[in-house]
């Protein structure tokens, strides 16, 4: 029953997480689009109102005319409801962290720990995972505070963050199971994105709104720093977006996180995402003559992805070796021969006492019913046993493969 309820929690939290993440990323992308397409107004009435940029758009049968004011409208008057964009960020992080707790922290032995990587306690692994989320935020925030507004500050921040992210990726892949490491790096960046909203963007906006609607006089130039900081962190968030998404998605593909140099695989994937995002951000300015053609960013990103595809291509399939002492052309493996492997490696999660994913392999009938699934998970993708917690060997995987091939030949 516990496994059943955890599966439901996993499904519903994942569903919620995807929904609110779409809302957050969608609004982020939209405002980046606006910032890069707003043009200085030419109409006198807009200039008098203090409009810094405006554009026209058509959608759903109607026309829209978004206008941007630097710091505040002239006179500090907002005569309609003021919308805040923060619930998308907070809901995404809270649902994602809840999912992380249910799936990874609750089952740290199975999901966080790979004893072939590091044999440590579930509590220590869980604490280290949380430390990645919190620690990276403090490092990132310090870098932004120290270098962000210096000359060529953003270039310095970018280079330092590339080094820090590379180091964190290497370390995570040497502490946790491959799948967990990929997720933790994605969650690390996503936590920083949400922290930017919580600690800098929204508080700065609240101070500006309070000053302009308080009824007294205020110095717009002194409030401008809040806009600069908010803009800085918002821009960083948009560049984190695609790396976060690829880190979250790639942990579902074992050929990526099981590679001997998996940290390089993940880092290159995230770099490709950041470069491709730069292309989409800069192309708006290029169309308006504000920036150079950004095609080199997209080209480098695509080349990195193609390089990974070539590098990770599977080696020619080798013929599974027969067990020691078996004669050439020996009969296919029977369930009776396979049972010892299943007892040692699979029964703990898929036997009489526990049936994870409603799967049992402790009888010939059940094993043959799920033969395709067993072959796919154990032999092809090598996802199971999860994090190889039961220490299955390559010879035992080959035995499972020969058993499945024998079943297939009979059909």
LINWOCOR-V242733 format. One line per field, one symbol per residue. burial: I if it has 16 or more other C-alpha atoms within 10 Angstrom, else O. A space follows every 50 residues. Layout:
burial->???
This chain:
burial->OOOOOOIOIIOOIIOIIOOIIOIIIOOIOOOIIIOIIIIOIOOOOOOOOI IIIIOOOOOOOOOOOOIIOOIIOOOIOOOOOOOOOOOIIIIIIOIIIIII OIIIIIOIIIIIIIIOOOOOOIOOIIOIIOOIIOOIIOOIIOIIOOIIOO OOOIOIIOOIIOOOIIOIIIOIIIIIIIIIIIIIIIIIIIIIIIIIIOOI IIOIIOOIIOIIOOOOOOOOOOIIOIIOIIOIIIOIIIIIIIIIIIIIOI IOOIIIIIOOOIIIIIIIIIIIIIIIIIIIIIIIIOOOOOOOOIOOIIOO IIOIIOOIOOOOOOOOOOOOOIOOOOOOOOOIIIIOOIIOIIOOIIIOII IOOIIOOOIIIIOOOOIIOOIOOIIOIIIOOIIIIIIIIOOIOOOIIIII IIIIIOIOOOO
